[in-house]
């Protein structure tokens, strides 16, 4: 698929971050775009930005959808078919994700399950729902966003990151399994798994808001739990007041967004270039490349402090990590 002009693309999580930038870049190339998100305001902002870049006649449509709910996903698919008057789509970007549910032992099960359901079930439900429309295309491409946490299930040796990592490993394995499945049973379909490193998006801030942990609105009980998590991860916050802790949590989210070595727009360009060249494995960022190499070189060392030390030396991944 060398050109996206005239194609129809579906994107989950299109309201912000890489999903927004994918929608803008595709629309600018003359691709019709339909995307979903859980926030009407952010979707409207993306639509305005995409239409401002798009040639005349390009359709950009939106749908409010929580991808962890299969009924909502099916409704999204039907809305795409109606809005674009089509029985096929050419591109599906399973991009939506949230971060949370760090510890399988200590953290709340509801948050753990929600994180896993969005990050894995969202990919599965959307792939299932839109598969007939992909099959109906002359050439189509499924693009699933995993993460560097799909080959390294950690944020460092003192942090738990179990829900997100488990989901991203599942996305990676599912996508790799589809390489031969599509090749043998639907050769006009291609698949790519995207492994981003630290990209400048609002996922930390947005996830906290969706999971009821917006720093500005956290209860004292929630702040006590956050304080304990941060101390386990190596941050010295014991003497901080609750207001100072709120400011610190907000600052960490903003640092992740604003201090990243790569912007969401740059990441979107790498992803689309990978689709054009039919790469089934798309690493996004120098930190992703470094982490991938280090895990392959010494897998038994991956969860030790020595691995973290090498990673800090060879990449800019650990923005906001205790040093």
N, C-alpha and C positions, 0 to 999 in steps of 0.2 A: 504494500500500500504506500506508494511513493507520494501520493497527493491526497489531502483530506478534503479538497474542494468538492462540494456536492454530497459528501458523506453525511451520515447521521450518527452522532456520538451521544452516548448516555454516560453521565458521571454521577457518582454518589459523593456526598460531602462537597458539593459544588459551591457552598456559600462562602468559603474562605480558604486560605492556604493554597496547597497545590491544586485542589479541585477547582478553585476560582481561577487560578492561572492557566490550567488546562482549558477551561471553558473559554477564556479570553483568547488564548493562542489559537485554538481550533476555529472559533468564530472568525478570527482575523484572516484565516486561510480559506474561508468560504464554507466551513463545515456547519451543518445544522446541529444544534446542541440542546439536549434536555438534561437537566440535572435536578437532584433532590438535596434537601438538607432539613434540619430540624428547626431552623430559624427563618421566618419569612423576611425579616429585615435584611439579613445577610444575603439571602438569595436575590432580593431586589437590587442590592448594590452590585452583585456580580453581573446580573442581567444588564444593568445600565452600562457597566464597563465593557462587557462583551459586545453589545450592540454598537457602542461608540467606535469599535475597531472593525466591525463586520461589514462586508460589502452588502449592498442593497439586496434584499430578498432572503437573507439568512434568517432562519427561525431560531430563536432562543427561548425555551420554555422551562418552567420550574414546577416543582411539586413538593409539597410538605410531606416528608416521609422519614420515619425512624426505621433504618434498615435492619434493626434487630427484630422487627415485627413482620412476619412473612405476609400477613394480609395486607399491610401497608405497601410492601414491596410489589405484590401482585397488582394492587391498585395503581402504583407508579407505572408499572409496565403498560397497563391498559391506557393510562393517561398519555404516555408517550405515543402509543399507536394512534390514538385519537387526534392528539395535537399535531402530529406530523403526517397524518393520513398515510400510514405505512404499515406493512406487515414485516418489515425487516429493519434491523439496525446494522451498522458497520463496525462500530467501536463501543466497547463497554469498559469503563474505567471504574473498578471497584476500589474507591479511594477513601471512603468514609472510615473514621476511626476515632477512638478516644483512649486516653491513658488513665489507668486507675487500678484498684484492686491489687496492690503491690504484694502483700504477704498472704500466702495460702493459710498460714498458721494464725496470724494475728489480726488481719483486716476483715472488715465486714463482708459477709458472703454476698449480700445484695449488690454491692459495688463490684466485687470480683466477677459475679455472673454477668452484670451489665456490660462490663468492659469486654469480656470474652464474647458475649453475644453480638455486640456491635462489630468488633474487629474480626471475628470468624464467621458467625452466622450471617452477618450482613453480606459478606463475600459469597457465601454458599447460596443464600436465598436469592440474591440478585443474579448469580450465574445460572441457577436453575430457572428462574422466571424468564430471563431474557435469552436463554439458549435457543429456543425455537426461532426467535427473531434474528439471532446471529447466524443460525443455520440457513435461514432464508436469503441471506446476502450472497452476492457473488464472491466476495472476499471479506473476511471479518477478522477482528482482533480483540481478544479478551486480555485486559491489563489489570492485574491484581497487585495492590500495594501491600507488601509485607513491610519489613523494616530490617535494620541491622540486628534488631532483637529477634529476628527470625533465624539467625545463625549464632547469636550470642545472647543468651537468656539472662541478661544482667544489666544493671546500671553501675556496677562496681561491686567489690567483694563485701561491702557492708550494707548493701541495699537489696531489698526483695522486689522483684518485678515479674511476678509469676503469671498473672492473668494476661497482661499484654503480650508477654513473650510467648506463652503457650498458644495464644491466638495467632500470632505472627508466624510461629513455626508451622502451624496448621495451614495458613495461607501459602507459605512457601512450598510445603509438601504437596498440597492440592494442585498448585500451579505446575510444579514439575511433573506430577503424574499425568497432567493433561497434555504434555508435549507429545508423548507417543499416542495417547488416546485420540487426540485430534489428528495427528499424522496418519493414523491407521483408519480412523472411522469418519473423519470430516476434514480432509486435507485442505479445504479452502479456509479453515479456521486456524488462526495462530494464537499463541498465548505468550504472555510475558509476565514475569514476576519482578516487581520493582522493590529494591532494597535501599531506601534512603537512610543517610546518616542524619546529622543534625541540620535540619532545614528550618529557615526562619518562618515559622507559622505560629498561630495562636493556639495550637493543640493543648498546651498546658493550661492556659487560661480558660479556653472553651470547655475542656474536660472538667475542670474544677466547677465551673458554673453548672454544667449538665448533671454532675454528680452531687450537687448540693453543697459544694465546698468552695464557693466564691469567698475569698479571704475577707471581703468587706462585710459578709453576712454570716460568717461562721460563729457558732455558739461557743461558749467557754469549753464545753465538753469536746467539741470538734477540735478546738485549738489545743487542748491537752493531748488528744490523740496525734495531731500533727506535730506537736512538740516532741512526742516520744518517737515518731517516725524519723524526724530530722536528726535527733540525737543518735538513734541507731545507725543512721547513715554517715555520721561523723561530723555533723554540724554542731557547733557550740552555741546552743540557744537557751540553756538553762536559766540564765538571768534575765532574759528578755521579757518585757511585759506583753500582754495579749495584743495591745495595739502595735507594738514593735514587731511581734510575730506576724500579724496581718500584713504589715508593710513588707516584711521579708518575704512572705509567700508570694505577694503580688510582684515583688521585684524579681523573684526567681522565674516566674512566668514571663515577665517582660524581657528578662535577659535571654531566655530561650528563644523568644521571638526576634528580638532586635540584635542579639549578639551572635547570631549563627554565621558560620563561614559561607553559607550559600542561601540565596533567596529562593522563595517558592517559585518565582518566575524562571529563574535559572534551572531549577529542578524540573519544571514542566518542559522546558526545551530539551533537556537530556532524555526525558521519558518519551517525548514525541519523536526524537531522533532514533531512539531505540526501536520504536514501533516501525518507523520507516525502513530500518535495516533488518527487521524481523529478528531482533535479539531476544531470546527467551529469558535472559537474565540481565537486568539493568541495575547496576550499582550507581547510586547517586551521591556523589561527594567523595573527596579525598579521604575523609574519615571512614566512610563505608569501605573504601578500597583497602585502607590500612587494617581495619578490624577484620575484614574477610581474610586477608593474608595472614594475620597473626593467629587467628583461630585455626586456620588450616595448618600452619607451621607447628603449633603446639597445642592441640586440642585438650590434652590433659591439664594444661596450665591455665585454661581459659577463665577459671573462676578463682584464681589466686591473685594476691596483691602484685606479684611480679608481672602478671599479664597487664594489669591496670597501669603499672608504671611504664611499661613499653608503649601502651596505647597513648598515654599522656605525652610521651616523647615524640610519637610519630603522627599525631593528628590533633585537631582542634576540637575533638568531639566533646570533651568534658566541660563545657560551659556550665557554670553553676555548681560543679562538683567540689566537695571539700578537697583541699590540697594539703 
